[in-house]
Amino acid sequence: MATYEEGSLEAALQAGAEAEEEEVDDDDEGVQEHLKDAVEGTLRLKRMLSQDDEAPEFEELGGKKKKAKIVSERSAEDEAKITQLLTQWALLQDRVTRHVLEGMTGEEMTAMIASGYAPDHFNQWKSPPELVHTHVALTREKVGPGSGAVDTIVAFRARWKLGPETEPVLRKLSHKDLRYVVNRFNGSEFALEELVAQAATAEHEESTATGALPDAPGCAMMGRFGRLELIDPLADCAVFGDADLSFAVKLAKHRTALGHVGRVIATTFETLECLRERYSEIDDTIKTLEDHFAEVFHEVDCTRIAVNENFKGPEGKFGCVYYNFPHAGAVKGFFDGHPCVNWRHENLMRLFFRALRSFMKPGGLVKVSSSKQAVGIRYYYICDGALQSEFQHIETVPFQEWHLSKYNRSYGDKRDAYRRPEKGEGYNVQRAEFDMLYCFKYEPSGNAPGPVKIRMPPKFGVLAACTDGPFKSLVGEGKKALATQLYKRFVTEISGEHVG
């Protein structure tokens, strides 16, 4: 996974974030002290935009831009690498490509220089900055188990960087023994061979669901638990971003059938009035949820639950959280992978997992579904965002194999008012066999993980210098007006207001 090295722009921003903790921040929105870590990233992202010295002044920023507290300069060595690459590519004046390179670490730029990579200036579909951005993302995704199906053993080996010689040893273990090893191995206290020997003599837990079929093949049995959604019956669970609440209904019925007593909290990002315009059945759906003792909350931003009145109380109680096919919202004229808008998708995942930390039970599960070919919410953003906040990747399940996969999908935007995927209107360039369910387990170390590393948004000047997407045919005041409109939208989104 990518890191932020000392001397880089991101390192400077992180240092600024730590320095700001010593001051009284007038933007803390009254969040309780023990929940400040859950919302710090969103407030810092808003400050980044408010400190843009190239941007116009907006009322959303208090009528004026705040004095910058962060020195956002890269080291001379990194700046030289950026200049070298831009010169080699004949893009020295391209501010969008420079913005992409500023988001890389020094090691990544060194590797790119050594590889001889250069963007295709004559590509018919993507501009040079978008090609560079995609290349960087694909390079980062080479580290890790991959975007496709990953079983318990592959995820376990990837986490602890175990060699290929451990694969046959783990594959031979029974359900009881494999669960024993996976739950107790920490990379230092016991060698893998010692734990395997201990597991063989350990007694299995007869009174729990995880103790069922102790002699069955280990990997298959542990995978079956995830696919059948056999979660903690006593713990609360929450669903985020469920536009028409159809998945929440599926989950509530599932938990009722299993006799679970934990709460089901179903949320939408939109207002109830907006939902009624898009989904004629929404009131009946809400009644069904309430009949199954679920709670329904609207206007919930999953990155800002610490400042939401409805979430005062359930700290440390969530045993499972679901977020199906997250998306930061389309920007007309741009593909999701364009660097001028893609930072929103990456930060959505980083801030989502950080927001959950204060509300999860240790050992609680988080399940995020997405296409393995997505260019908006890339699988790397999900996995890296989870790892930053101490959520360990435990498995990736093909979405169609999941017991809760058969629900009424929706677009989650204004298109739902006149067409729906389940009525024959499929998603563009999305195939069901590519959909995956990425599963994570919350394993807090007891030490604060530090400020969440967020992706730097483009400055106003970068947007105004863009020459593709919706800016392709614009010049002068028209271009400036669109840049102003987008910049204002980004500030609004970061403030937790829905756009589109």
N, C-alpha and C positions, 0 to 999 in steps of 0.2 A: 504494500500500500504506500501511497505517496506520503512523504513527510515534509515538514516545513523547516528548512535549515536555518541556522543562525546567519543573519545578514540579509535574508530574503525579505521581500515585501510582506509576506504573511507573518514572518517572525517579528517584524516591526509592529504589525498590527496586533499580534498577540501580546507583545511587550506593552503596547499602549493600553490594551484591555486590562492587564494586571495593574498598571499604574492607576487606572481610573477607579479601581476597587477601593483605593485609599480616599477617594473623594465622595462627597454626597452627590449622587446622581439625581438630577431633577426629572429623569426619564424612567425611573424605576417602576412607575405606574402603581405604586403602593403595594407591590408584591411582598409577601411575608419573607422574613430573613432566611428561613430554612428552604425557601423555594426559589431564591434568587438565581441559583445556578441553572434552574430549569428555563429561565427566560433571558438570561444574560446574553446569549448569542443573538437573539432577535433584536434586543436593544442595541447591541454593538453594530449589527448590520444596518440598522436605521441611522446610527451615528455616522457610519461610513459615508452614507449618501448625503447626510446633512453637512458633512465637512468637505464636500466637493467644491473646491474654489472656482470651478468652471461652470457650475450649475446656476440656473435662475433661482430667484427666491420664491418659495411657495408658502401658503398659509399652513400647509401640512407640516412644515418644518419650523413653525412658530413665527413665520413672517420674515425670517432671516436665517442665513446659514450660521451655524455655530463655529466658534473659533476652533480650528483643528488642534487636537491634543496629541495626535499621532504623527510621527515623522515617517512618512511612507516612502522611504528611499531604499533602494537596493544597494548591496555592496558594489564596490567598483569592479570586482571580478565578475559578478553576475551581470552587471550592466555591459561589460565588455563582451560577454557571451551573447547577450541579446543583440548587440550591435553587429557582431560577427555573423550571426544567423540571418538577420534582416538584410545585411549587405550581400551575403551569398545568394539570397533568394530575390534580390532586387526589390525588396519591400521596405526599404529604410524609412519611408514616409507613411507606411501603413500602420495607423494607430490601433486598429483592431487586432492585427497580428501581433503587435507589440504587447497588447493587453493579454493575449493568450500566453506569450512567453513569460510575462511577469508573474503568471500563476504557476510557473514551473519551479522546481528546485534546481540548485546548481548542478547536482549530479545528473538530473534528467537532461539538462541542456548539454552537459558534457557528452552524455551518451548519444544525444541527437546529432551533435557535431561529428562524433566519431562514426556514426552510422551512414553519414552522407545523405540523409533524407532531405528532400526538397519538395514543396507542394507543386502540383501541376497547375500552372497559370492558365492552361487552356481547357481545364475541366468544365464540362457543359452544365454540371449540376451544382457544384459547390465552389465557393470562392476560396482563395488561399488561406485566409484565417480559419475558415470552417474546416478545411482539410487538415491544417496543423492541429486544431483542437481535437479532431477525431483521431488523428495519429497519436497524440499524447494520451488520450483516453484508452485506446487499444493497447498501448504500451503498458500502461498501469494495470490493465486487466490481465496481463500475462502472469502477474503475480497472484497466486491463489488457485483455488480448485476449479475455477471456470464458472460460466453463467448457467450451464445446464444442470441436469439432475446430479445431486451429490448425496450419497448415503451417509449414515452415521460414521462409518469407519473412515471414509475419505475426508470428511470434515474434521474428524478427530486428528488424523495424521497431519492435515494441513495446519491446524491450529498449533500443534506442538512440534511441527517440522520433523516428523518421524520419517526415517528412511524407508525405502521399498521393502527391506527385509522384514519389517513389522507387519506388512499386509497379510501374508498367509497366517501368521500367528493370531491376529485379531479375527480373521475370517473363520477360524476354527472354533472360536469361543461360543458357548451357549448363551442364551438370553441372560441368565443370571450372572454369568461370569463377565460378559461384555459390559453389562450395565455397571457392575462393580468396578471394573477397570476405568471406564469412561468417567464415572462420578468421582473417583478418588485420585486419578493421576494428575499431578500438578507440575511435572517436569523436573522436580528436584528432590522431593522427599523419598520417593521410592522409584527404583528402576522399573521399566515396563515388565520385565521378566518376573520381578518380585511380586508385583500386583497380580499378574496372571496366576502365579502359584498360590497367593492368598485367596484369590477368587474361587479356586477349585475347592477349597475347604470351608469357605464361608457359607453360612446358612441363608437360604432365601427367605424373603418376607412374604409369608403366606397370607397376611391380612390386607395386603395392598394390591391394587391393580397392576403395579409394576412388577409384582412377584408372580404374576400368572405365567404359566408355561415356562418354567425355569430352564428346561432342557431343550427347548426349541432353538433353532438357529438364531444367534444373537442379532445380527444385523437386520434380518428380515422382521424379527419381532419388534425391534425398536422402531423401525420404519413404519410398521403397522400402527403403532400407538399414535404417531403423528398424523397418519392418513385418516384414521378413525376419529381423530379429535377427542382423545381420552384425556381431558385436562382436569386440573384440580377442581373437584365438585364444590368445594367450600369457598374458593376464591372468586372475587369479582372479575369481570372481564369488560372490555370496552371495544367498540367498533368506531373507527374514525373514517371520515370521508365517504360515507355510505349514502350516495345522493338520493336514491329512492327508498332506502331502508330495507330493500329486499333481502340483502345478506343478513342483516340484523334479525329479521324474522326467521330465517333459516337457522341461525345460531340459537335464538331463543327457544325454538321448538326442539332443537337438538338437546339443549341442556335440560329442558323440561322432561323430555323422554327418558333421559338418563338419571333423573331425580336430583339434579344439582340444585343447591340452595344459594349459590353465589349470585350476585347481581349481574344483570346484563345492562350495560349503558350504551345506547345507540346514539350516534351523533351525526349531524349534517353540517356542512359549511354554510349553507344558504339559510335564509329566513323561511319560516313556515309559509308566508305569503308567496314567496318565489317558488317553493315546492308545489304549492297548489296550482300555480300557473303551468308548471311542467308536467306534473303527474296527477292525473285526475283521481287516482286511487289512493293518494297519500293519506287521507284521513282514515280510510279503512285499514291501511297498513299500520298506522300508529295505534289504532284500536287493537289490532291483533297483537302488537308488541305489548301493550299494556295488559291485555288479557293473559299474557305469559309473564307478567310481573316485571317487564323490562321498563327502563326509564329512557325517555327520549329528550335530547337536548339539541337545539338548533343554534346556528351561528357560532360554531365551535371551530377555532383554528387549532389544529393539533400541535402546532409549534408554540402555542401560547396558553396552554391549559392552566398554567400556574396563575394566570391573571383572570381566569374565568370563574365567576361566582359559583357555577354549578359543580366545580371540582374542588371545592373547599371541604375537606373531610376524608376523601379516599386515599390520602397519601399512604404509600406502602401496602396497598391492598389489592392491586391488580395482579391476577395470576396469569392472564392472557390478554393480549391486545392484538387487534386485527386492523390492517390498512390495505385494502385491495386496490391495486392498480393506481397508485398515487400519481398525481400530475400537478405541476405548479400553475397550469393554465396556459392555453395557447395564446401566442401573440401574432396577430394577423400579419402575414407576409414573411414570417420567419419559420424555418423548420426548428423543431425542438432542440436539435443539436447545435444550433448556431451559438457561438460564444457570447453574443450580445444578450441572449436570453437563457442559455443553458445553465448559467450559474444559479438561477432560481430553483431549478430541479435538484441540483447537487445540495444546495443549502437546505432545501426542504427536508431531505433525508437526515442531514446532520443535526438540524434543529429539532426534528421530530423525535429522534432517539434521545437527545439530551433532555428534552421536555419530559420524557417518560421516566427518567431515573428516579425522581422523587415519588412517583406513584406506583412503582413496581415492587412486588414481593421478591426477595432474593430467590432465584430459581424460576421466576416467572418467565413466560414465553411471549415472544412478539413474532407475528407472522405477517410478512409483506409480500403481496403477489405482484408480479410484473412480467412482461415479456422479456425473454432472455436476449432479444434483439432490439430492445427499446433504446432509443438514442436520447430520450428526455431523461427519465429516471433510469439511468444505466444500472446494471446489477452491481457494479463497482461502487456507485454512490450509496446503495443500500448497505452493502457489506462493510464499507469503510466507515460510514456514518454510525453503524451499529458498534463496531469495534472501538471507536473513539469514546463511546459512552459505556463501555464494559458490557456490551451484549455480544455473546460469543455465538458464532455461526455453528449450528449443530446439524443442519440438513437442508437440502433443497429438493423439494418434491414436485414432480410434474403436476401442474394445477389440476388437470383432469382426473388424476388419481386421488384427489382429496375428497373426503366425504362431503364437505360443504361447498363444493365447486358449482353445483347445479342451482344457481339462483338467477334472477332476472338482471342481467347486466344493463347498465345505462352509460351514456356518455358523460353525465355529470355536469352538463352545461346547457345552454339554451336550445341546442339541437334536440334535446329530449322532448320538447313541446310538440314537435311534428314528426319525429322518427325515433325508433328505438332499436337497439341491436337485436333484441329477441324477436322482433317482427320482421326479420329478414334483412335488416340494415346492419351489415357487419362493419367492424372497425377497418379503417384503411390500413393496408400493409400490416395487418396483425393476424396471425394464424394461431388457432387454439393449441396446437401441439408445441408451440414455442412458449406458452405461458408457464411460469414457474411460481412456486410458493417458497420463499426464502424464510427459514425458521431460525430464530435466535433465542438464547437463554441468558437471562440477566444474572451475571456473576460479579457482584461488586467486590472489589479488593479491600475496601475499607479506607482507601486513600483517595482523595479528590483527584479526578482525572485531568484537572486543569481546564482552562477555557476551551470551548469547542472551536475547532479550526474551521472557519467558514471561508467560502470562496469569495474573493474580492469581486464586487459588481463593477461593471464598466463605468468609467466616469462619463459625465455628460458630453465632454469633448470627444470621447471614443464613439458614442452613439452618433453624434453629429458628423463624425468623419466616416461613418459606415457607407459603403458604396453598393451594397447588395441587399437582397430582401426587399422590404418596403421602401428603402432609400434609393433603390436602383435608378429610378427615373426622376428623382428630386434634386433640386439645386437651391441655393440661396435661402430665402426665408421659409420656403416650403419644407426644406430639409431641417432647418432649425425648429420649426413648429412641430414636426413629427418627433424629433429628439426630445423636445420639451414635454410632449404628450406622453411618451414612453417613460421618461424619467419620473414624471409625476405619478404615473401608474405604478412604477416600482416602489415609490415611497408609500403609496396607498396600500399596496399589497403587504409590505413589511409591517404596516401598522395594524394588520389583521383584518382589513376590509376586503370583501370579495369583489373581483372584477370579472365580468363576463359570465 
